[in-house]
Amino acid sequence: MTFLKAKIHLLLVVVLMVFSCKHNTSKEKAIEQKPNLLFIFADQYRQASLGFLKEDPVYTPNIDQLAKEGVFFSEAVANNPLCSPYRAMLMTGRYSLSTGVVENCNSQRTALGNYLKKSEVCISDVLVDNGYSAGYVGKWHLDGPEPTPPDVKRVWDTWCPPDRRHGFSFWYAYGTHNRHNDPYYWTTDGGEEDKVYPKKWSAEHEADVIIDYLDNTENQRKSKEPFALFWSINPPHTPFKQVPERYQKRYEGLDYKEVLNRPNVQFKDNYELKRGDHGVEKRLNEAKDYFASVNGVDDQIGRVIKKLKEKGLYENTIIVFSADHGEMLGSQGLMHKNVWFKEAYRIPLIVHYPKKIKPKTEDLLISVPDNMPTLLGLMNLKTEIPKKVEGVDYSDVFFDKEVIRPEKQLYFAGKSFASKGDARGFRTKEYTYAVVKHENGNKFHYLYHDAEDPYQMTNIWGKNAELDQKMETELAELLTSMNDPW
């Protein structure tokens, strides 16, 4: 080898070694890099409206892709299928009786402690303490407006001051309102009087805000910290009609009865059931608008995912899609939520993180309080799970490790503490059982053999005394274990 060739050879070896060292260093940094979190939950979005399940007539290609690449929890439920109780459970990892948020927050329940307390340790608090920049966009509905007496019209919405935001340093939210086409928001640095009115469909505007957050052109987040962003989308919550016309076009020419394809749909109000929202005869003709809203929500999620990819953030971001409860939409002759039937009780839950977890459908009986510890476990923060958390860290299921699988999921529906009328129950892989107790002490039992009657069309309570007794005993044991005096 000539001197020149030897010199070139040596130079190549050095270059390769340097490149290799840099490559390995970048690999090590990638391994050490904390994942971002984008937790998306749409209000009143039932599990049947996931397009890939081919149940409701919806078009959700972006959510479908998340499920195809992620883990779909097919048995997820909203234990207390109502906005505020779900949110409190999600944030704290604790059940409704423990948080005190047993019903939706409004001014007539504030004096009863029905709001998220400053003393609670939320998932956002934990993440901020561990180096995350946390943001919240959309509907909050966890604060108690100033109390009003029973004879005064109740107040629903209220400003959330910075000291009650549980670590969220970016804030673009409202308490609660149903102004989808004309929403307003409070911002990070704005005061109570400083509302922003964007004059745009809420889901679309919030997607704009999140895209700007990801671009970070105005330092909405600390660029050197991973982010944890929670996005609460109000549609497809009522009023269903408040949805852009471009999404309604998919259902032009169809009668609303044609899109309601579930065999348990009734077009008359069912007053035989002792719990649930009526209004089928007045509002069920808006079913097409509900599905149009679902399509619109998916479209806006797609815009945010596109931006994550453009920014190179997609691979290292855990994307969760879920909902606070479902929507009956005429099933069983009921509308809306707060009942044990699948349409209201079962919710979407998809966890997307292809960088670390393989796609699958997981039939774990997961409950809302399990979300917080499970996500913290997935984010390598197992040791940071607060001791007061009542949910279980099931993050091992992502890696096909053995976990102790629960046999039941609690169903809880409470009125405020001043009232004795409420409901309790549970769900197993085979049965759904619920008891409604009225203020006069009367009890009404509902038992469905889901394995044989998937649309819960036949109440079998009273058909098998031994089975009835088993259900009553198991419910009593479950509630006793949770210190529920019901």
C-alpha positions as CSV (number, residue, x, y, z in Angstrom):
1,M,0.0,0.0,0.0
2,T,1.4,3.4,-1.0
3,F,1.8,6.1,1.6
4,L,-1.1,8.1,0.1
5,K,-3.4,5.1,0.1
6,A,-2.5,4.3,3.7
7,K,-3.3,7.9,4.7
8,I,-6.7,7.7,2.9
9,H,-7.5,4.4,4.5
10,L,-6.6,5.7,8.0
11,L,-8.8,8.8,7.4
12,L,-11.8,6.7,6.4
13,V,-11.4,4.6,9.6
14,V,-11.3,7.7,11.7
15,V,-14.4,9.1,10.0
16,L,-16.3,5.9,10.5
17,M,-15.3,5.7,14.1
18,V,-16.4,9.3,14.7
19,F,-19.7,8.6,12.9
20,S,-20.3,5.4,14.8
21,C,-19.7,7.2,18.1
22,K,-22.1,10.0,17.2
23,H,-24.6,7.5,16.0
24,N,-24.4,5.5,19.2
25,T,-24.6,8.7,21.3
26,S,-27.8,9.8,19.5
27,K,-29.2,6.3,20.0
28,E,-28.5,6.5,23.7
29,K,-30.1,10.0,23.8
30,A,-33.2,8.6,22.1
31,I,-33.4,5.8,24.6
32,E,-33.2,8.3,27.5
33,Q,-35.7,10.7,25.9
34,K,-39.0,10.9,27.8
35,P,-42.1,10.4,25.7
36,N,-44.6,13.2,25.1
37,L,-48.2,12.6,25.9
38,L,-51.3,13.7,24.0
39,F,-54.5,12.6,25.7
40,I,-57.6,13.3,23.6
41,F,-61.0,12.7,25.0
42,A,-64.2,13.6,23.1
43,D,-67.4,14.3,25.1
44,Q,-70.3,11.8,24.8
45,Y,-68.4,9.7,22.2
46,R,-69.6,6.1,22.4
47,Q,-67.5,3.1,21.7
48,A,-69.8,2.0,18.8
49,S,-68.8,5.2,17.0
50,L,-65.3,3.9,16.3
51,G,-65.4,3.4,12.6
52,F,-63.2,0.2,12.5
53,L,-65.8,-1.6,14.7
54,K,-68.3,-1.2,11.8
55,E,-71.2,-0.6,14.2
56,D,-72.3,3.0,13.8
57,P,-72.3,4.6,10.2
58,V,-69.3,6.8,10.8
59,Y,-66.1,7.7,9.0
60,T,-63.1,7.9,11.3
61,P,-60.0,7.0,9.3
62,N,-57.6,8.8,11.7
63,I,-58.8,7.2,14.9
64,D,-59.0,3.9,13.0
65,Q,-55.3,4.2,12.2
66,L,-54.4,4.9,15.8
67,A,-56.2,1.7,16.7
68,K,-54.5,-0.3,13.9
69,E,-51.1,0.8,15.1
70,G,-51.9,0.9,18.9
71,V,-53.6,-1.0,21.7
72,F,-57.4,-0.9,21.6
73,F,-59.0,-1.6,25.0
74,S,-62.2,-3.3,23.9
75,E,-63.8,-3.5,27.4
76,A,-63.1,0.1,28.6
77,V,-66.0,1.7,30.5
78,A,-66.8,5.0,32.1
79,N,-67.5,3.9,35.7
80,N,-69.6,7.0,36.4
81,P,-70.8,7.8,32.9
82,L,-71.1,11.6,33.3
83,C,-68.7,14.5,32.4
84,S,-67.4,15.8,35.7
85,P,-67.1,12.5,37.6
86,Y,-65.1,10.9,34.7
87,R,-62.7,13.9,34.6
88,A,-62.1,13.8,38.3
89,M,-61.4,10.0,38.1
90,L,-59.1,10.5,35.1
91,M,-57.1,13.2,36.7
92,T,-56.7,11.7,40.2
93,G,-56.9,7.9,39.6
94,R,-59.6,7.8,42.3
95,Y,-63.2,6.8,42.3
96,S,-66.1,9.2,42.6
97,L,-66.8,8.8,46.3
98,S,-63.2,9.6,47.1
99,T,-62.9,12.7,44.9
100,G,-66.4,13.9,46.0
101,V,-67.2,14.6,42.3
102,V,-70.3,12.3,42.1
103,E,-72.3,14.4,39.6
104,N,-71.7,17.2,37.2
105,C,-70.3,20.4,38.7
106,N,-72.7,23.3,39.0
107,S,-73.5,26.0,41.5
108,Q,-76.1,24.0,43.4
109,R,-73.6,21.2,44.1
110,T,-70.6,23.3,45.0
111,A,-71.6,23.6,48.7
112,L,-71.7,19.8,48.8
113,G,-68.0,19.5,47.7
114,N,-68.8,18.4,44.2
115,Y,-65.7,19.8,42.5
116,L,-62.0,18.9,42.1
117,K,-60.1,19.9,45.2
118,K,-56.8,21.8,45.2
119,S,-55.4,19.2,47.5
120,E,-55.8,16.4,45.0
121,V,-52.6,15.1,43.3
122,C,-53.5,14.9,39.6
123,I,-51.6,13.2,36.8
124,S,-50.6,16.7,35.5
125,D,-49.1,17.5,38.9
126,V,-47.0,14.3,38.8
127,L,-45.8,14.9,35.2
128,V,-44.8,18.5,35.9
129,D,-42.9,17.3,39.0
130,N,-41.0,15.0,36.7
131,G,-39.9,17.5,34.1
132,Y,-43.0,17.8,31.8
133,S,-44.5,20.9,30.3
134,A,-48.3,20.4,30.7
135,G,-51.1,22.0,28.8
136,Y,-54.9,21.8,28.7
137,V,-57.2,22.6,25.8
138,G,-61.0,22.5,25.7
139,K,-63.7,21.6,28.3
140,W,-62.6,21.4,31.9
141,H,-65.8,21.1,33.9
142,L,-64.2,20.3,37.3
143,D,-64.6,23.6,39.2
144,G,-67.5,24.6,41.4
145,P,-69.2,27.9,40.6
146,E,-70.2,30.2,43.5
147,P,-73.0,28.4,45.4
148,T,-76.6,29.3,44.6
149,P,-79.7,28.4,46.7
150,P,-82.1,25.8,45.3
151,D,-84.6,28.4,44.1
152,V,-82.1,30.3,42.0
153,K,-81.2,29.2,38.5
154,R,-78.0,27.1,38.7
155,V,-74.8,28.3,37.1
156,W,-72.7,25.8,35.1
157,D,-69.6,27.5,33.8
158,T,-66.9,29.2,35.9
159,W,-63.3,30.5,35.4
160,C,-60.5,28.3,36.7
161,P,-57.8,30.4,38.3
162,P,-54.2,29.5,37.9
163,D,-53.8,28.1,41.4
164,R,-56.5,25.5,40.7
165,R,-55.0,24.2,37.4
166,H,-53.0,21.4,38.8
167,G,-49.7,22.2,37.1
168,F,-51.1,23.0,33.6
169,S,-48.9,26.0,32.5
170,F,-50.6,26.3,29.2
171,W,-54.3,26.9,29.5
172,Y,-56.9,27.4,26.7
173,A,-60.1,26.1,28.3
174,Y,-63.5,26.8,29.6
175,G,-65.5,25.2,32.4
176,T,-68.5,24.0,30.6
177,H,-70.8,25.3,27.8
178,N,-72.4,23.8,24.7
179,R,-71.6,26.6,22.3
180,H,-69.9,24.4,19.6
181,N,-70.3,27.0,16.8
182,D,-69.6,30.0,19.0
183,P,-67.3,28.9,21.8
184,Y,-65.3,31.0,24.2
185,Y,-62.2,30.2,26.1
186,W,-60.0,31.5,29.0
187,T,-56.3,31.7,28.2
188,T,-53.1,31.1,30.2
189,D,-52.5,34.7,31.3
190,G,-56.0,36.1,30.9
191,G,-58.2,37.0,33.8
192,E,-61.8,36.1,34.5
193,E,-63.1,38.9,32.3
194,D,-60.8,38.1,29.4
195,K,-62.7,35.6,27.3
196,V,-61.6,34.8,23.8
197,Y,-64.4,34.3,21.1
198,P,-62.8,32.7,18.0
199,K,-66.1,32.4,16.0
200,K,-65.3,28.9,14.8
201,W,-66.5,25.3,15.4
202,S,-64.9,24.4,18.7
203,A,-63.2,21.2,17.7
204,E,-61.6,22.9,14.7
205,H,-60.5,25.9,16.6
206,E,-58.9,23.7,19.3
207,A,-57.0,21.8,16.7
208,D,-55.7,25.2,15.5
209,V,-54.6,26.0,19.0
210,I,-52.9,22.6,19.4
211,I,-51.1,22.9,16.1
212,D,-49.8,26.3,17.3
213,Y,-48.8,24.7,20.6
214,L,-46.8,22.1,18.7
215,D,-45.1,24.8,16.6
216,N,-44.3,26.6,19.8
217,T,-43.8,29.9,18.0
218,E,-45.0,31.9,21.1
219,N,-43.3,29.7,23.7
220,Q,-46.5,28.0,24.7
221,R,-44.4,25.2,26.2
222,K,-40.8,24.7,27.3
223,S,-39.0,23.5,24.2
224,K,-36.4,21.5,26.2
225,E,-39.0,19.6,28.2
226,P,-41.3,16.8,27.0
227,F,-45.0,17.9,26.8
228,A,-48.1,16.4,28.3
229,L,-51.2,17.9,26.5
230,F,-54.8,17.1,27.4
231,W,-57.4,17.9,24.8
232,S,-61.1,17.7,25.8
233,I,-63.3,18.0,22.7
234,N,-66.9,18.9,23.4
235,P,-68.6,17.5,20.2
236,P,-70.3,15.1,19.7
237,H,-72.0,16.3,22.9
238,T,-75.3,18.0,22.6
239,P,-76.5,20.1,20.8
240,F,-75.9,17.7,18.0
241,K,-77.1,20.2,15.3
242,Q,-74.1,22.5,16.0
243,V,-71.8,20.8,13.4
244,P,-70.4,22.2,10.2
245,E,-72.4,21.5,7.1
246,R,-69.5,19.8,5.3
247,Y,-69.8,17.0,7.8
248,Q,-73.5,16.7,7.5
249,K,-73.3,16.1,3.8
250,R,-72.3,12.5,4.3
251,Y,-75.9,11.8,5.5
252,E,-77.8,13.8,2.9
253,G,-80.9,12.0,1.6
254,L,-81.0,9.5,4.5
255,D,-83.8,9.4,7.1
256,Y,-82.5,9.4,10.7
257,K,-84.1,6.0,11.2
258,E,-81.9,4.6,8.5
259,V,-78.7,5.4,10.3
260,L,-79.8,4.0,13.7
261,N,-79.0,0.4,13.0
262,R,-78.8,-1.0,16.5
263,P,-81.6,-3.5,17.2
264,N,-82.3,-2.1,20.6
265,V,-83.2,1.4,19.3
266,Q,-86.7,2.5,20.2
267,F,-88.4,5.5,18.7
268,K,-90.6,6.1,21.7
269,D,-89.5,7.2,25.2
270,N,-89.1,4.3,27.6
271,Y,-90.7,5.2,30.9
272,E,-90.5,1.6,32.2
273,L,-86.8,2.0,33.0
274,K,-86.4,3.7,36.4
275,R,-83.3,5.7,35.3
276,G,-82.1,7.5,32.2
277,D,-82.8,10.5,30.0
278,H,-85.9,10.7,28.0
279,G,-86.4,12.9,24.9
280,V,-86.2,10.2,22.2
281,E,-89.3,11.5,20.5
282,K,-88.1,15.1,20.6
283,R,-84.4,14.8,19.7
284,L,-83.7,11.4,18.1
285,N,-84.2,13.0,14.6
286,E,-80.7,14.6,15.3
287,A,-79.0,11.2,15.1
288,K,-77.4,12.1,11.7
289,D,-75.9,15.2,13.3
290,Y,-74.3,13.1,16.1
291,F,-72.6,10.9,13.6
292,A,-71.6,14.0,11.5
293,S,-69.9,15.4,14.7
294,V,-68.1,12.1,15.2
295,N,-66.7,12.5,11.6
296,G,-65.7,16.1,12.3
297,V,-63.9,15.2,15.5
298,D,-61.9,12.6,13.6
299,D,-61.0,15.1,10.9
300,Q,-59.6,17.5,13.4
301,I,-57.6,14.8,15.2
302,G,-56.1,14.0,11.8
303,R,-54.9,17.6,11.5
304,V,-53.1,17.4,14.8
305,I,-51.5,14.0,13.9
306,K,-50.3,15.5,10.7
307,K,-48.6,18.3,12.6
308,L,-47.0,15.8,15.0
309,K,-45.5,14.0,12.0
310,E,-44.3,17.3,10.4
311,K,-42.5,18.3,13.6
312,G,-40.9,14.9,14.0
313,L,-42.8,14.3,17.3
314,Y,-45.1,11.5,16.2
315,E,-42.8,8.6,17.1
316,N,-42.1,9.8,20.6
317,T,-45.6,10.8,21.5
318,I,-48.0,8.6,23.3
319,I,-51.4,9.4,21.8
320,V,-54.5,8.3,23.8
321,F,-58.0,8.6,22.4
322,S,-60.9,8.1,24.8
323,A,-64.2,9.6,26.0
324,D,-65.9,10.6,29.2
325,H,-69.0,8.5,28.5
326,G,-71.1,7.4,25.6
327,E,-74.5,8.3,24.1
328,M,-77.7,6.1,24.2
329,L,-79.1,7.7,21.0
330,G,-82.4,5.9,21.2
331,S,-81.1,2.6,22.4
332,Q,-83.5,1.2,25.1
333,G,-85.8,4.2,24.4
334,L,-83.3,6.5,26.1
335,M,-81.1,9.4,25.2
336,H,-77.7,10.5,26.5
337,K,-75.8,9.0,29.5
338,N,-75.6,8.1,33.2
339,V,-76.9,4.6,32.8
340,W,-75.4,1.1,32.8
341,F,-76.3,0.2,29.2
342,K,-73.3,-0.3,26.8
343,E,-74.1,2.7,24.6
344,A,-73.5,5.1,27.5
345,Y,-71.2,3.0,29.7
346,R,-68.6,1.7,27.2
347,I,-66.1,4.1,25.9
348,P,-63.2,4.2,23.4
349,L,-59.7,3.7,24.8
350,I,-56.8,3.5,22.3
351,V,-53.2,3.9,23.4
352,H,-50.8,4.6,20.4
353,Y,-47.1,4.3,21.0
354,P,-45.5,2.2,18.2
355,K,-42.1,3.1,19.3
356,K,-42.5,0.8,22.3
357,I,-45.7,-1.2,22.1
358,K,-47.1,-3.6,19.5
359,P,-50.6,-3.3,18.1
360,K,-53.3,-5.5,19.6
361,T,-56.8,-5.6,21.0
362,E,-56.8,-6.0,24.8
363,D,-59.9,-7.3,26.6
364,L,-58.8,-6.2,30.1
365,L,-61.7,-4.9,32.2
366,I,-60.1,-1.5,32.6
367,S,-61.7,1.3,34.6
368,V,-61.2,5.1,34.5
369,P,-59.1,5.4,37.7
370,D,-56.7,2.8,36.1
371,N,-55.8,5.3,33.3
372,M,-53.5,7.5,35.5
373,P,-51.3,4.8,37.0
374,T,-51.2,2.8,33.8
375,L,-50.0,5.8,31.8
376,L,-47.5,6.7,34.4
377,G,-46.2,3.2,34.4
378,L,-45.9,3.3,30.6
379,M,-44.0,6.5,30.9
380,N,-41.4,4.9,33.3
381,L,-42.9,6.8,36.3
382,K,-44.2,3.8,38.3
383,T,-42.5,5.0,41.4
384,E,-44.2,8.4,41.1
385,I,-47.8,7.0,41.3
386,P,-49.4,8.7,44.3
387,K,-50.2,6.4,47.3
388,K,-53.8,7.6,47.3
389,V,-54.5,6.4,43.8
390,E,-57.2,3.7,43.8
391,G,-56.7,2.6,40.2
392,V,-54.2,-0.1,39.2
393,D,-51.1,0.2,37.0
394,Y,-51.8,-2.2,34.1
395,S,-48.9,-1.0,32.0
396,D,-47.4,-4.5,31.9
397,V,-50.3,-5.5,29.5
398,F,-48.6,-3.4,26.8
399,F,-45.7,-5.8,26.9
400,D,-47.7,-9.0,27.2
401,K,-46.6,-9.5,30.8
402,E,-48.9,-11.2,33.3
403,V,-51.2,-8.9,35.4
404,I,-53.9,-9.7,37.9
405,R,-56.9,-9.1,35.8
406,P,-60.0,-7.6,37.5
407,E,-63.3,-9.6,37.3
408,K,-65.6,-6.6,37.6
409,Q,-66.0,-2.9,36.7
410,L,-67.9,-0.7,39.0
411,Y,-71.0,1.2,37.8
412,F,-71.7,4.2,39.9
413,A,-74.5,6.8,39.4
414,G,-75.0,9.1,42.3
415,K,-77.0,12.1,43.0
416,S,-75.5,14.8,45.1
417,F,-74.9,14.0,48.8
418,A,-78.1,15.8,49.8
419,S,-80.2,13.1,48.0
420,K,-80.6,9.4,48.7
421,G,-81.6,8.5,45.1
422,D,-78.9,6.9,43.1
423,A,-77.7,3.6,41.5
424,R,-74.9,1.1,41.8
425,G,-73.9,-2.0,39.8
426,F,-71.0,-3.8,38.1
427,R,-70.1,-5.4,34.9
428,T,-68.2,-8.7,34.2
429,K,-67.3,-10.3,30.9
430,E,-70.6,-12.2,31.1
431,Y,-73.2,-10.0,32.9
432,T,-74.2,-6.4,33.6
433,Y,-76.1,-5.8,36.9
434,A,-77.5,-2.5,38.2
435,V,-79.7,-1.5,41.1
436,V,-81.6,1.8,41.0
437,K,-82.7,3.1,44.4
438,H,-85.3,5.9,44.6
439,E,-85.5,8.4,47.4
440,N,-88.5,6.6,48.9
441,G,-86.3,3.5,49.3
442,N,-87.8,1.4,46.4
443,K,-85.2,-0.6,44.5
444,F,-85.3,-1.7,40.9
445,H,-83.0,-4.4,39.6
446,Y,-81.6,-4.8,36.1
447,L,-79.6,-7.9,35.0
448,Y,-78.4,-8.6,31.5
449,H,-76.6,-11.7,30.2
450,D,-74.4,-9.8,27.8
451,A,-72.6,-12.9,26.5
452,E,-75.9,-14.2,25.1
453,D,-77.8,-10.8,24.8
454,P,-75.2,-8.3,23.5
455,Y,-77.7,-5.5,23.0
456,Q,-79.1,-6.0,26.5
457,M,-82.7,-6.3,25.3
458,T,-84.0,-8.7,28.1
459,N,-83.8,-8.0,31.8
460,I,-83.5,-11.5,33.3
461,W,-83.8,-10.3,36.9
462,G,-86.3,-12.6,38.7
463,K,-85.8,-15.5,36.3
464,N,-83.1,-17.3,38.4
465,A,-83.2,-16.8,42.2
466,E,-79.7,-18.3,42.7
467,L,-78.2,-16.0,40.1
468,D,-80.0,-13.0,41.5
469,Q,-78.7,-13.7,45.0
470,K,-75.2,-14.1,43.6
471,M,-75.4,-10.7,41.9
472,E,-76.7,-9.0,45.1
473,T,-74.0,-10.6,47.2
474,E,-71.2,-9.7,44.8
475,L,-72.4,-6.1,44.6
476,A,-72.5,-5.8,48.3
477,E,-69.0,-7.2,48.6
478,L,-67.7,-4.8,45.9
479,L,-69.2,-1.7,47.5
480,T,-68.0,-2.8,51.0
481,S,-64.5,-3.1,49.7
482,M,-64.8,0.5,48.4
483,N,-66.2,1.9,51.6
484,D,-69.4,2.8,49.9
485,P,-72.2,3.1,52.4
486,W,-74.9,2.7,49.7
